[in-house]
Amino acid sequence: MNVLVVNAGSSSLKYQLFDMEKREVMARGVCERIGLDGKIKHVIPSRREFVVEKTMDDHADAVQAVIDLLLGEETGVLRSLGDIAAVGHRVVHGGETFAGSVCINDDVLTAVEDCVHLAPLHNPPSLVGIRACARVMDGVKQVAVFDTAFHQTMPPVAYIYALPYDYYERLHVRRYGFHGTSHRYVSERAAKILGGDPKKLKIITCHLGNGSSIAAVKGGQSVDTSMGFTPLEGVPMGTRSGTVDPAILSFLAKEENLSLSDVTDVLNQNSGMLGISGVSSDFRDLEDATANGNERAELALSMFAYAVKKHVGMYAAVLNGVDALVFTAGVGENNAGMRRRIAGELTYMGLEMDEVKNSDPGPGEQDISTAGSRGRILLIPTNEELLIALDTAEIVRKNA
């Protein structure tokens, strides 16, 4: 079975085609500048990379261009459109409606549309991508995989805010959490690495990148996570502030003569690592600046590590212990210095990092804890696209 995974943005469309028997990527790429001049980067792993200049008026044009590439004489890996069994779509927000992946029908589309006010930047492009695939690939099954679904197992004590309860009942104001597909993937991989009964495992997963979130996973289910009603809550990130005193919003609006929307933009786009350092939102730039004596860059890195470590401590309390701490995503997978800052002093909870393994862990999944560590510190590359493909294939088989 071959599954095409699609992640649609406002003017882009990322794709990966999977051979599900081998669990291998057959081709991947991205359509950029849709509605403008248009460019497609198309990669056939271990063979060749193609760059195609192509005008795409809309996402349907982009999907058709992807199909043409997958079937092309030089760029192709398929014989016919019928070789694609299904399309899996990444959808950011499923609200409280979806606690798992679903086969897309009219009711699902309506429910995703109902969540647009909760994710106005992300859900509309997903809907465009779904409809574009339906137009171009008529009759091919489509599946929605939601970033918020994994966190729907959180108990009310974790997801309800201490606001008038009426806001939750009428407006659905609550903690939703994000990066759920990544947290689910790496926690499932961690359970396989650890062995034993997955239902008894207590795992803390750290998805650390330009956007970062921490999750407490007990028995394979998310019981708490750092991002909240939006991806702004939690630890400071590349350009996002993370959690701040909410009264700061009205204070800044008054003192700086800003609208509430202006203040929200500051918190989302000009804060975090960029706002603290004044240098960059990229952790690599901050490490270079720190090495050159930039104190604000060092402060930014220290604040990030402190916030992550604080969440790890909170979630160890929530879980009543921890069997594994998992690092994933761009910073979590590739930044040994940041892992050291976060996990270098967690022996009180039975986690002891091996400095040599952490400094040079090697490729793929790695255990970077010492032999004597009671809990394990794991480095697990995330693979959200594979999980989307796996869910899609499973749903298609069940509905065959």
Beta strands, then each sheet from edge to edge (+ up, - down):
strand 1: 2-8
strand 2: 13-19
strand 3: 24-32
strand 4: 39-44
strand 5: 48-53
strand 6: 86-91
strand 7: 102-103
strand 8: 141-146
strand 9: 202-207
strand 10: 213-218
strand 11: 221-225
strand 12: 324-328
strand 13: 366-367
strand 14: 376-379
sheet 1: 5+ 4- 3+ 2- 1+ 6+ 8+ 7-
sheet 2: 11+ 10- 9+ 12+ 14+ 13-
end
